[in-house]
Amino acid sequence: MPEGTENRPLHRACGTLGAQPRRMIKMLSGTCLCGSVKWRFEGLPDGATACNCTACRRYGVLWAYDFEGEGIEVTGDTRAYARGTALTFHFCPTCGCIAFWRGLQVDEAGRRRIAVNLRLAEPDAVADIPIDHFDGLDTFDDLPRDGKCVADYWF
């Protein structure tokens, strides 16, 4: 066992949330460091996406996706950085935390895709969410899960 880890508790298996079933969680929430920008995610996401594109790897984010005004609500003043013609990254103008990205286009039903940064949630609330890998750098493909959870990414 590596030095300094003998007293560190092991995290629970992905998707267990201890004794509380995943389906019982009704709402996740996150906030930037200063508290000005907030998001709410209805339910619990099936996975947290770790993307290796040039933006996401620099931001160090883990994304949970849905549609704006349906499963995700965001509040607070943000500044946006438009990356190409597909989406804008929104960050707090006070503390600089990346809070979410928002699609620039709507789908056929008029819905806009949005993703929130799960790293802005309390660690215990998202610790057991499985990591989904997306190769946004080379292939633009979803990659297989490797058994890791959000808790594995805290350190």
C-alpha positions as CSV (number, residue, x, y, z in Angstrom):
1,M,0.0,0.0,0.0
2,P,1.5,3.4,-0.9
3,E,2.6,5.6,2.0
4,G,-0.1,7.9,3.3
5,T,-3.0,5.8,1.9
6,E,-3.3,3.3,4.7
7,N,-5.8,5.4,6.7
8,R,-7.7,6.7,3.6
9,P,-11.1,5.1,3.3
10,L,-11.7,3.3,0.0
11,H,-14.6,4.8,-2.1
12,R,-17.7,2.8,-2.6
13,A,-18.3,0.9,-5.9
14,C,-19.5,3.0,-8.7
15,G,-23.3,3.5,-8.7
16,T,-24.0,2.4,-5.2
17,L,-24.1,5.6,-3.2
18,G,-23.8,3.5,-0.1
19,A,-27.2,2.5,1.3
20,Q,-29.1,5.1,-0.7
21,P,-30.2,3.8,-4.2
22,R,-29.2,6.0,-7.1
23,R,-32.9,6.4,-8.2
24,M,-33.8,8.0,-4.8
25,I,-31.7,11.1,-5.6
26,K,-34.1,13.7,-7.0
27,M,-31.8,16.7,-7.6
28,L,-28.1,17.4,-7.8
29,S,-26.8,21.0,-7.5
30,G,-23.5,22.8,-8.0
31,T,-22.1,26.2,-7.4
32,C,-19.1,28.2,-8.4
33,L,-16.5,29.0,-5.7
34,C,-18.0,32.4,-4.9
35,G,-21.6,31.2,-5.1
36,S,-22.8,33.5,-7.8
37,V,-23.4,30.8,-10.5
38,K,-25.5,27.8,-9.7
39,W,-26.9,24.8,-11.5
40,R,-29.4,22.1,-10.8
41,F,-29.6,18.7,-12.4
42,E,-32.8,16.8,-12.1
43,G,-32.2,13.2,-10.9
44,L,-28.7,11.6,-11.1
45,P,-26.8,11.4,-14.4
46,D,-26.0,7.9,-15.7
47,G,-22.4,9.0,-16.1
48,A,-19.9,11.8,-15.8
49,T,-18.1,12.5,-19.1
50,A,-14.4,13.1,-19.1
51,C,-13.5,14.5,-22.5
52,N,-9.9,14.9,-23.8
53,C,-10.6,17.7,-26.3
54,T,-8.3,20.8,-26.2
55,A,-10.8,22.8,-24.1
56,C,-12.1,20.1,-21.6
57,R,-8.7,18.8,-20.7
58,R,-7.5,22.3,-19.9
59,Y,-10.6,23.0,-17.9
60,G,-10.4,19.7,-16.0
61,V,-14.2,19.3,-16.0
62,L,-16.6,16.4,-15.8
63,W,-19.8,16.9,-17.6
64,A,-23.4,15.8,-17.1
65,Y,-25.8,16.4,-20.0
66,D,-29.4,17.2,-20.6
67,F,-31.5,19.9,-22.2
68,E,-31.8,23.5,-20.9
69,G,-35.0,24.1,-18.9
70,E,-35.8,20.4,-18.9
71,G,-33.3,18.4,-16.8
72,I,-30.9,21.3,-16.1
73,E,-31.4,24.8,-14.8
74,V,-28.7,27.4,-14.5
75,T,-28.8,30.7,-12.6
76,G,-26.4,33.6,-12.2
77,D,-24.5,36.0,-14.4
78,T,-21.8,34.3,-16.5
79,R,-19.3,35.2,-19.2
80,A,-19.1,33.0,-22.2
81,Y,-16.3,31.8,-24.5
82,A,-17.6,30.6,-27.9
83,R,-15.6,27.6,-29.1
84,G,-16.3,27.3,-32.8
85,T,-19.9,27.3,-33.9
86,A,-21.2,24.5,-31.7
87,L,-21.1,25.7,-28.1
88,T,-20.2,28.3,-25.5
89,F,-18.4,27.6,-22.2
90,H,-19.9,29.7,-19.4
91,F,-17.8,30.7,-16.4
92,C,-18.3,32.9,-13.4
93,P,-16.9,36.4,-14.0
94,T,-16.0,36.8,-10.3
95,C,-14.2,33.5,-9.4
96,G,-13.6,32.1,-12.9
97,C,-15.1,28.6,-12.4
98,I,-16.4,26.9,-15.5
99,A,-20.0,26.1,-14.7
100,F,-21.5,24.8,-17.9
101,W,-21.5,24.7,-21.6
102,R,-24.5,25.5,-23.8
103,G,-25.1,24.5,-27.4
104,L,-25.5,27.3,-29.9
105,Q,-28.1,25.4,-32.0
106,V,-31.5,24.0,-31.0
107,D,-32.6,20.5,-32.2
108,E,-35.7,19.8,-34.3
109,A,-37.9,20.0,-31.2
110,G,-36.5,23.4,-30.3
111,R,-34.5,22.1,-27.3
112,R,-31.0,23.3,-26.5
113,R,-28.3,20.9,-25.3
114,I,-26.4,21.9,-22.1
115,A,-23.9,20.2,-19.8
116,V,-23.0,21.1,-16.2
117,N,-19.6,20.7,-14.6
118,L,-20.0,18.1,-11.9
119,R,-16.9,19.2,-10.2
120,L,-18.9,22.1,-8.8
121,A,-21.2,19.7,-6.8
122,E,-20.4,18.5,-3.3
123,P,-18.0,15.6,-3.6
124,D,-20.2,13.0,-1.8
125,A,-23.2,13.8,-4.0
126,V,-21.3,12.8,-7.2
127,A,-18.6,10.4,-5.9
128,D,-20.2,7.2,-7.2
129,I,-21.2,8.4,-10.7
130,P,-19.4,6.3,-13.2
131,I,-16.9,8.0,-15.6
132,D,-17.7,8.0,-19.3
133,H,-14.8,8.7,-21.6
134,F,-15.2,10.7,-24.8
135,D,-12.4,11.1,-27.3
136,G,-12.9,14.7,-28.3
137,L,-9.4,15.1,-29.5
138,D,-8.9,12.4,-32.2
139,T,-11.9,10.1,-33.0
140,F,-14.9,11.9,-31.5
141,D,-16.0,8.5,-30.2
142,D,-17.4,7.4,-26.9
143,L,-14.9,5.0,-25.3
144,P,-15.6,2.0,-23.0
145,R,-16.0,2.6,-19.3
146,D,-13.0,1.5,-17.2
147,G,-14.8,1.1,-13.8
148,K,-13.7,4.4,-12.4
149,C,-16.1,6.9,-10.7
150,V,-16.0,10.6,-10.0
151,A,-14.3,9.8,-6.6
152,D,-11.4,8.4,-8.5
153,Y,-10.8,11.8,-10.2
154,W,-10.6,13.9,-7.0
155,F,-6.9,13.1,-6.6
